[in-house]
Amino acid sequence: MKKTDVCIACILLSALTACEDGGSAVDPKPEELPEEYYTGGKLGTVFNDTPFAYEQPAPAVEEQGFATAFQLGEAFFEKEFNTNATGTRRGLGPVSVRSSCITCHPGYGHGKRMDRYRANDFGNGYLLVVTDANDNYVTQLTGMPQVQAVSPFLPPIDERGIRIEWLPYVDEYGNVFPDGEKYNLTYPETTIPRESFNVPMPDFYKVRLEATIGIYGTGLLDAIPDDSLLAQYGYEKGLGLPLNDAKYQPENFIREADGTSHPGRFTYGLTRGTLQNGPGANAIWNITNVTRSNRRYHYITETYARVMSQNEDVRQALGMDEAAIYGELMSTELPVEMSDEDYVEFMVWHRGLAVPAARNLDDPAVKKGREQFHEIGCALCHRPSWTTGDDRYTGDPLVADKLPRYPHQKIWPYSDLLQHKLDMVNDIRTGWCRTTPLWGRGLSDKCTGAGEHLHDMRARNYTEAIMWHGGDAQNAKEKFRRLTKEERDAVVLFLESI
């Protein structure tokens, strides 16, 4: 049964039950609800809280004629790529991070908290972050290191040597609220022995984990105007908040295919300025190493190409000499494996994903939680709403004017999309981390089977996530800590509702 059929069947059953009980068979019409229920605006919100809530096309997809392209593009997210030289979804390798997108994004959401690192474990959204003594990525590895390879090649990292250990942490309050309620904090310690690397490594290196980010609603974030992002940066700077100023200098903006530049808004590190030249557009290539017309080269390092071309077993298996192997690995004129049409359909799907509507906002406890959320200062960094602009992308000609649009929508992502420091043990690389959008996160356990939070999934619930906050959020955390249990629980209920 299709997921749409399941939803229709549930609606019919609910209607019949309501009639039998003497209640109304018709839920309140969306237009009768307050605007905050429309998390993604009228063009980007779906009223769906089933396990398929993150997978739905936005109303804009149907209204703008993209329904078929959306369904075709979805397959490139859900189905595995392969090592074949011909056919659909071909071209995996010579090395890869994963063979499918959904492995990292179970249920279209965030990756799960894991006790081990295996690329093919469903839900393992962890990406390895291997850095040097200055917290820069080691140049011998790609920014997202690969642990899978197509024979006879070896992966840069043998994943069997990767160890994830979850360690307990006791904060400055002894993990106890003033009223005596206790909480537990844990964090991951990740290590890789030198012998598990198949490329030479520097004398010092360290390993951290970063989990994948939920992908629903990213098209709506993309539609926020650049000048609105810069205005938010200016507003918070005016309040004296420490921000990563370098990201907002024009010379550090991210350049597009048409030569224009944009401030970062995607990824923890704000390394992507638009969705069309951003996370999915990048990941469909570098996670799988599947080439397309504008990326006819492998996502590998020169070090890896040199090591593999000098490997005797590789040379014998391929029947090629060192120069030929090196030239093939480093070529920028490789055959195209993903057609432009397929890529456009993938991006229609990516930009067309809706956001689930908010829920239960009229519940008294949720209302109380919303009030506390604002009073203690959470809404400063987790800015509730934005308004999208004209949403006329003119960058990459492959997708310009070919994707769903969300002009002039009031949306509720609950993020300022800026970088702050939380000062956590085993912190994220550089310490700077984009404020995670909170919309839809209350459905994570239902949609993905996991409800953890923060950049490495160290927080197993909202309370732990809040109590891990430090740095810029220290004051808000202190105020949360001093709330009564009833008030803290109300804040959590509010977070689960948006």
C-alpha positions as CSV (number, residue, x, y, z in Angstrom):
1,M,0.0,0.0,0.0
2,K,1.3,3.4,-0.9
3,K,2.0,5.9,1.9
4,T,-0.7,8.2,0.5
5,D,-3.2,5.3,0.6
6,V,-2.3,4.7,4.3
7,C,-2.9,8.4,5.1
8,I,-6.2,8.4,3.2
9,A,-7.3,5.2,5.0
10,C,-6.4,6.7,8.4
11,I,-8.4,9.9,7.6
12,L,-11.5,7.8,6.5
13,L,-11.3,5.7,9.7
14,S,-11.0,8.8,11.9
15,A,-14.0,10.3,10.2
16,L,-16.1,7.2,10.7
17,T,-15.0,7.0,14.3
18,A,-15.9,10.7,14.9
19,C,-19.3,10.2,13.5
20,E,-20.0,7.1,15.6
21,D,-18.9,9.0,18.7
22,G,-21.1,11.9,17.8
23,G,-18.2,14.2,17.1
24,S,-17.4,16.2,13.9
25,A,-16.0,14.2,10.9
26,V,-14.2,17.3,9.7
27,D,-11.1,18.7,11.3
28,P,-10.7,22.5,11.5
29,K,-9.8,23.8,8.0
30,P,-6.1,24.9,7.7
31,E,-7.2,28.4,6.8
32,E,-9.0,28.6,10.2
33,L,-5.8,28.0,12.2
34,P,-3.4,30.7,13.5
35,E,-0.4,31.4,11.2
36,E,2.1,29.7,13.5
37,Y,0.6,26.3,12.7
38,Y,1.8,26.9,9.1
39,T,5.4,26.1,9.9
40,G,6.4,26.3,6.3
41,G,3.9,28.9,5.2
42,K,0.9,28.1,3.0
43,L,3.2,26.9,0.2
44,G,5.4,24.7,2.4
45,T,3.3,23.2,5.1
46,V,1.6,19.8,5.2
47,F,-0.8,18.8,7.9
48,N,0.6,15.3,8.5
49,D,1.9,13.9,11.7
50,T,2.3,10.3,10.6
51,P,5.6,8.4,10.3
52,F,5.7,9.8,6.8
53,A,5.5,13.4,7.8
54,Y,9.0,14.4,6.7
55,E,8.6,12.8,3.2
56,Q,5.7,14.9,1.9
57,P,5.8,17.2,-1.1
58,A,5.0,20.8,-0.3
59,P,1.8,22.3,-1.7
60,A,4.0,24.3,-4.0
61,V,5.1,21.1,-5.7
62,E,1.6,20.2,-6.9
63,E,0.5,23.8,-7.5
64,Q,3.5,24.6,-9.7
65,G,3.5,21.4,-11.7
66,F,6.3,19.4,-10.2
67,A,4.5,16.4,-8.8
68,T,6.0,13.8,-11.3
69,A,9.5,15.2,-11.1
70,F,9.3,15.1,-7.3
71,Q,8.4,11.4,-7.3
72,L,11.2,10.6,-9.8
73,G,13.7,12.7,-7.8
74,E,12.8,10.9,-4.6
75,A,14.2,7.6,-6.0
76,F,17.7,9.1,-6.1
77,F,17.4,9.8,-2.4
78,E,15.9,6.4,-1.4
79,K,17.6,3.9,-3.6
80,E,21.2,2.7,-3.6
81,F,23.8,3.7,-6.2
82,N,25.8,0.8,-7.7
83,T,29.2,0.1,-9.2
84,N,27.8,-0.7,-12.7
85,A,29.3,1.1,-15.7
86,T,25.8,1.5,-17.3
87,G,22.2,1.7,-16.1
88,T,20.3,3.8,-13.5
89,R,22.1,5.1,-10.4
90,R,25.5,3.8,-11.7
91,G,28.9,5.0,-10.9
92,L,29.5,4.3,-7.1
93,G,33.2,4.6,-6.4
94,P,36.1,4.2,-6.5
95,V,35.6,5.3,-2.9
96,S,32.4,6.5,-1.2
97,V,31.0,7.7,2.1
98,R,27.7,5.9,1.6
99,S,25.9,4.1,-1.3
100,S,22.5,5.8,-0.6
101,C,21.3,9.1,0.9
102,I,18.6,7.6,3.1
103,T,21.1,5.5,5.0
104,C,22.3,8.7,6.6
105,H,18.9,10.4,6.7
106,P,16.5,7.7,8.1
107,G,12.9,8.8,7.6
108,Y,14.3,11.9,5.9
109,G,15.5,13.3,9.2
110,H,18.6,13.4,11.3
111,G,21.0,10.5,11.7
112,K,20.7,8.3,14.8
113,R,23.0,8.0,17.8
114,M,25.3,5.1,17.2
115,D,27.6,2.8,19.3
116,R,29.7,1.9,16.4
117,Y,30.7,3.2,13.0
118,R,29.6,1.1,10.0
119,A,28.7,2.9,6.8
120,N,26.0,0.4,5.9
121,D,24.2,0.5,9.3
122,F,20.9,2.1,8.5
123,G,20.5,5.4,10.3
124,N,24.2,5.9,10.7
125,G,24.3,9.6,9.8
126,Y,27.7,10.2,11.3
127,L,30.3,11.8,9.2
128,L,33.9,11.6,10.5
129,V,35.7,14.8,11.1
130,V,39.4,14.3,11.2
131,T,41.5,17.4,12.0
132,D,45.0,18.4,12.8
133,A,46.4,20.3,15.8
134,N,45.0,23.6,14.5
135,D,41.5,22.1,14.0
136,N,41.8,22.1,10.2
137,Y,40.8,19.2,8.1
138,V,43.8,16.9,7.4
139,T,44.7,17.4,3.8
140,Q,45.3,13.7,3.2
141,L,41.6,13.0,3.6
142,T,38.5,14.6,2.1
143,G,36.4,16.8,4.4
144,M,33.9,13.9,4.6
145,P,36.3,10.9,4.7
146,Q,35.4,7.7,2.9
147,V,35.3,4.3,4.5
148,Q,34.0,2.3,1.5
149,A,35.9,1.4,-1.7
150,V,35.3,-0.6,-4.9
151,S,37.9,-3.4,-5.4
152,P,40.8,-3.3,-5.9
153,F,41.0,0.1,-4.3
154,L,41.2,0.5,-0.5
155,P,39.2,3.1,1.4
156,P,41.1,6.0,3.0
157,I,39.9,4.7,6.4
158,D,39.2,1.1,7.3
159,E,36.0,1.5,9.3
160,R,36.7,-1.7,11.4
161,G,39.2,0.4,13.4
162,I,36.8,3.2,14.2
163,R,35.8,3.2,17.9
164,I,32.9,5.2,19.4
165,E,32.8,5.2,23.2
166,W,30.0,7.1,25.1
167,L,31.4,8.7,28.2
168,P,29.4,10.2,31.2
169,Y,29.7,13.9,31.9
170,V,29.0,15.7,35.1
171,D,28.3,19.4,34.7
172,E,28.9,22.3,37.1
173,Y,25.5,21.5,38.8
174,G,26.2,17.9,39.4
175,N,23.5,17.0,36.9
176,V,20.8,18.0,39.3
177,F,18.2,20.7,39.1
178,P,17.6,22.9,42.2
179,D,14.4,21.0,42.9
180,G,16.3,17.7,43.0
181,E,15.4,16.2,39.6
182,K,18.4,14.5,38.1
183,Y,19.5,14.3,34.5
184,N,22.3,12.4,32.7
185,L,24.8,13.7,30.1
186,T,27.0,11.7,27.8
187,Y,29.3,12.5,24.9
188,P,31.2,10.5,22.3
189,E,34.9,9.9,22.3
190,T,35.9,8.7,18.8
191,T,39.3,7.2,18.0
192,I,40.9,5.7,14.9
193,P,44.3,3.9,15.2
194,R,47.0,5.0,12.8
195,E,47.0,1.5,11.2
196,S,43.4,1.9,10.1
197,F,44.3,4.7,7.7
198,N,45.3,3.8,4.1
199,V,46.9,7.1,3.5
200,P,49.8,8.7,5.5
201,M,48.7,10.8,8.4
202,P,50.2,13.8,10.3
203,D,51.9,13.2,13.6
204,F,48.8,14.5,15.4
205,Y,45.2,14.1,14.4
206,K,41.9,13.9,16.3
207,V,38.5,12.6,15.4
208,R,35.0,14.0,16.0
209,L,31.5,13.1,14.8
210,E,29.0,15.2,13.0
211,A,25.5,13.9,12.4
212,T,23.5,14.6,9.3
213,I,20.9,17.4,9.5
214,G,17.2,16.9,8.7
215,I,16.5,17.8,5.1
216,Y,12.8,18.6,5.1
217,G,12.0,22.3,4.6
218,T,15.5,23.2,3.3
219,G,13.9,24.8,0.2
220,L,12.1,27.2,2.5
221,L,15.3,28.2,4.2
222,D,16.8,28.7,0.8
223,A,14.1,31.2,0.0
224,I,15.1,33.6,2.8
225,P,16.7,36.7,1.2
226,D,20.5,37.2,1.8
227,D,19.8,40.7,3.1
228,S,17.6,39.2,5.8
229,L,20.4,36.9,7.0
230,L,22.8,39.9,7.1
231,A,20.3,42.0,9.0
232,Q,20.0,39.2,11.6
233,Y,23.8,39.1,11.9
234,G,23.8,42.9,12.3
235,Y,21.1,42.8,14.9
236,E,22.8,40.2,17.1
237,K,26.2,41.9,16.7
238,G,24.5,45.1,18.0
239,L,23.4,43.1,21.1
240,G,27.1,42.3,21.7
241,L,26.8,38.5,21.0
242,P,30.0,36.9,19.9
243,L,29.5,35.6,16.3
244,N,31.8,34.1,13.6
245,D,32.4,37.5,11.9
246,A,34.5,36.1,9.2
247,K,31.5,34.3,7.7
248,Y,29.8,37.7,7.0
249,Q,32.7,39.4,5.2
250,P,31.8,39.7,1.5
251,E,35.2,38.2,0.5
252,N,34.3,35.1,2.4
253,F,30.8,34.6,0.8
254,I,30.3,31.4,-1.2
255,R,30.5,31.8,-4.9
256,E,27.9,30.4,-7.3
257,A,28.1,29.1,-10.8
258,D,27.0,32.5,-12.2
259,G,29.7,34.3,-10.3
260,T,27.4,35.7,-7.6
261,S,28.2,35.2,-3.9
262,H,26.0,34.4,-0.9
263,P,26.5,34.3,2.9
264,G,26.4,30.7,4.2
265,R,23.1,29.3,5.6
266,F,23.4,25.6,5.4
267,T,25.5,23.0,7.3
268,Y,26.9,23.3,10.8
269,G,29.8,25.2,9.4
270,L,27.8,27.5,7.1
271,T,29.7,26.2,4.2
272,R,26.9,26.4,1.7
273,G,25.0,29.5,0.6
274,T,22.2,28.2,-1.4
275,L,20.4,24.8,-1.7
276,Q,21.0,24.7,-5.4
277,N,24.8,24.9,-4.9
278,G,24.5,23.5,-1.4
279,P,24.0,20.4,0.8
280,G,22.1,18.0,-1.5
281,A,23.7,19.3,-4.7
282,N,27.1,18.6,-3.2
283,A,26.2,15.4,-1.3
284,I,24.7,13.6,-4.3
285,W,28.1,13.8,-5.8
286,N,30.7,13.6,-3.0
287,I,28.9,11.0,-0.8
288,T,28.7,8.5,-3.7
289,N,31.3,9.8,-6.1
290,V,28.8,9.7,-8.9
291,T,29.8,12.2,-11.6
292,R,27.6,14.7,-13.5
293,S,28.1,17.2,-16.2
294,N,29.4,19.9,-14.0
295,R,31.4,17.6,-11.7
296,R,33.3,15.2,-13.9
297,Y,35.9,14.3,-11.3
298,H,36.2,12.2,-8.2
299,Y,35.8,13.4,-4.6
300,I,39.3,12.3,-3.5
301,T,42.6,13.8,-2.5
302,E,45.8,13.9,-4.4
303,T,47.4,11.9,-1.6
304,Y,44.9,9.1,-2.0
305,A,45.4,9.0,-5.8
306,R,49.1,8.8,-5.4
307,V,49.0,6.1,-2.7
308,M,46.6,3.9,-4.8
309,S,48.6,4.4,-8.0
310,Q,51.7,3.2,-6.1
311,N,49.9,0.1,-4.6
312,E,51.2,-3.1,-6.3
313,D,48.0,-5.0,-5.7
314,V,46.0,-2.2,-7.4
315,R,48.3,-2.0,-10.4
316,Q,48.2,-5.8,-10.9
317,A,44.5,-6.0,-10.6
318,L,43.9,-3.2,-13.0
319,G,46.7,-4.1,-15.4
320,M,47.8,-0.4,-15.4
321,D,50.9,1.4,-14.5
322,E,51.2,4.1,-11.9
323,A,50.9,7.0,-14.2
324,A,47.8,5.6,-15.8
325,I,46.0,4.9,-12.5
326,Y,47.0,8.3,-11.1
327,G,45.7,10.0,-14.3
328,E,42.4,8.2,-14.2
329,L,41.8,8.9,-10.5
330,M,42.6,12.6,-10.9
331,S,40.9,13.2,-14.2
332,T,38.5,16.1,-14.6
333,E,37.0,14.7,-17.8
334,L,35.4,11.5,-16.5
335,P,32.2,10.1,-18.2
336,V,28.9,11.6,-16.9
337,E,27.1,9.1,-14.7
338,M,24.1,11.1,-13.5
339,S,22.3,12.9,-16.3
340,D,21.2,16.6,-16.1
341,E,17.6,15.5,-16.2
342,D,18.1,13.1,-13.3
343,Y,19.9,15.8,-11.3
344,V,17.2,18.3,-11.9
345,E,14.5,15.9,-10.7
346,F,16.6,15.1,-7.6
347,M,16.8,18.8,-6.9
348,V,13.0,19.3,-7.5
349,W,12.5,16.6,-4.8
350,H,15.1,18.2,-2.5
351,R,13.7,21.7,-2.7
352,G,10.1,20.4,-2.7
353,L,10.1,18.7,0.7
354,A,7.5,20.2,3.0
355,V,7.6,20.9,6.7
356,P,5.0,19.3,9.0
357,A,2.5,21.7,10.6
358,A,2.9,22.6,14.2
359,R,0.6,20.8,16.6
360,N,-1.3,21.4,19.8
361,L,-0.4,25.1,20.1
362,D,-3.7,25.8,21.8
363,D,-2.9,23.4,24.6
364,P,-2.5,25.3,27.9
365,A,0.7,23.5,28.8
366,V,2.1,24.2,25.3
367,K,1.1,27.8,25.6
368,K,2.9,28.0,28.9
369,G,6.0,26.4,27.4
370,R,6.0,28.9,24.5
371,E,5.8,31.8,27.0
372,Q,8.8,30.4,29.0
373,F,10.8,29.7,25.8
374,H,10.6,33.4,25.0
375,E,11.0,34.7,28.6
376,I,14.3,32.8,29.3
377,G,15.8,33.9,26.0
378,C,15.8,30.8,23.8
379,A,14.1,32.8,21.0
380,L,17.1,35.0,20.5
381,C,19.2,32.3,18.8
382,H,16.2,30.1,17.9
383,R,14.5,33.0,16.1
384,P,10.9,31.8,15.6
385,S,10.0,33.2,12.1
386,W,11.3,34.6,8.9
387,T,9.6,35.8,5.7
388,T,10.8,34.5,2.4
389,G,11.6,36.8,-0.5
390,D,10.8,36.8,-4.3
391,D,12.7,33.4,-4.4
392,R,14.1,33.9,-7.8
393,Y,17.3,31.9,-8.1
394,T,19.6,32.8,-11.0
395,G,22.7,30.8,-10.1
396,D,23.5,27.3,-11.4
397,P,22.0,27.2,-15.0
398,L,21.3,23.5,-14.6
399,V,18.5,24.2,-12.1
400,A,17.7,27.9,-12.4
401,D,13.9,28.4,-12.8
402,K,13.3,24.7,-12.8
403,L,12.5,24.1,-9.1
404,P,9.6,24.8,-6.7
405,R,9.4,28.3,-5.3
406,Y,8.2,29.8,-2.0
407,P,7.8,33.5,-2.5
408,H,6.6,35.7,0.4
409,Q,5.9,33.0,2.9
410,K,6.0,33.5,6.7
411,I,7.9,30.4,8.0
412,W,8.7,29.2,11.5
413,P,12.1,27.4,11.6
414,Y,13.1,28.6,15.0
415,S,16.7,29.3,14.1
416,D,18.7,32.5,13.4
417,L,20.8,30.5,10.9
418,L,24.0,32.1,12.5
419,Q,26.9,30.4,14.2
420,H,27.3,30.4,18.0
421,K,29.6,28.6,20.4
422,L,28.2,26.3,23.1
423,D,31.5,25.3,24.6
424,M,30.9,21.6,25.0
425,V,33.4,18.9,25.8
426,N,34.6,17.3,22.6
427,D,33.1,20.2,20.8
428,I,32.3,20.5,17.1
429,R,35.2,21.5,14.9
430,T,36.2,25.2,15.4
431,G,33.6,25.4,18.2
432,W,31.3,27.4,15.9
433,C,28.0,25.8,15.1
434,R,24.9,27.0,13.2
435,T,21.8,27.2,15.3
436,T,19.8,24.1,14.4
437,P,16.2,24.7,13.1
438,L,13.7,23.2,15.6
439,W,10.7,22.9,13.3
440,G,9.4,19.4,13.0
441,R,11.9,17.9,15.5
442,G,9.1,16.8,17.8
443,L,8.1,14.2,15.2
444,S,11.7,12.8,14.9
445,D,11.2,9.7,17.0
446,K,8.0,8.8,15.0
447,C,9.5,9.5,11.6
448,T,13.1,8.2,12.1
449,G,13.0,6.0,15.1
450,A,15.4,8.3,17.0
451,G,14.9,11.6,18.8
452,E,18.5,12.6,19.7
453,H,19.8,16.2,19.4
454,L,22.9,18.4,18.9
455,H,25.6,18.0,16.3
456,D,26.7,14.5,17.4
457,M,23.4,13.3,18.8
458,R,24.9,13.4,22.4
459,A,21.6,14.7,23.8
460,R,18.9,12.0,24.1
461,N,16.1,14.3,24.8
462,Y,15.3,18.1,24.9
463,T,16.3,18.5,28.5
464,E,19.8,17.1,27.9
465,A,20.1,19.2,24.8
466,I,19.3,22.4,26.8
467,M,21.7,21.4,29.7
468,W,24.5,20.9,27.2
469,H,24.2,24.6,26.1
470,G,27.0,26.9,27.2
471,G,28.8,29.8,25.7
472,D,26.3,32.2,24.1
473,A,23.4,30.2,25.6
474,Q,24.7,30.0,29.2
475,N,22.3,32.6,30.5
476,A,19.2,31.0,28.9
477,K,20.3,27.6,30.3
478,E,20.6,29.1,33.8
479,K,17.1,30.5,33.6
480,F,15.8,27.1,32.3
481,R,17.5,25.4,35.2
482,R,15.7,27.7,37.7
483,L,12.3,27.0,36.4
484,T,10.0,24.6,38.2
485,K,9.6,21.1,37.0
486,E,6.2,21.9,35.6
487,E,7.6,24.9,33.7
488,R,10.5,22.8,32.3
489,D,8.2,20.1,31.2
490,A,6.0,22.8,29.5
491,V,9.1,24.1,27.5
492,V,9.7,20.5,26.3
493,L,6.0,20.1,25.3
494,F,6.3,23.3,23.3
495,L,9.4,22.1,21.6
496,E,7.7,18.9,20.7
497,S,4.8,20.8,19.2
498,I,6.6,23.1,16.8
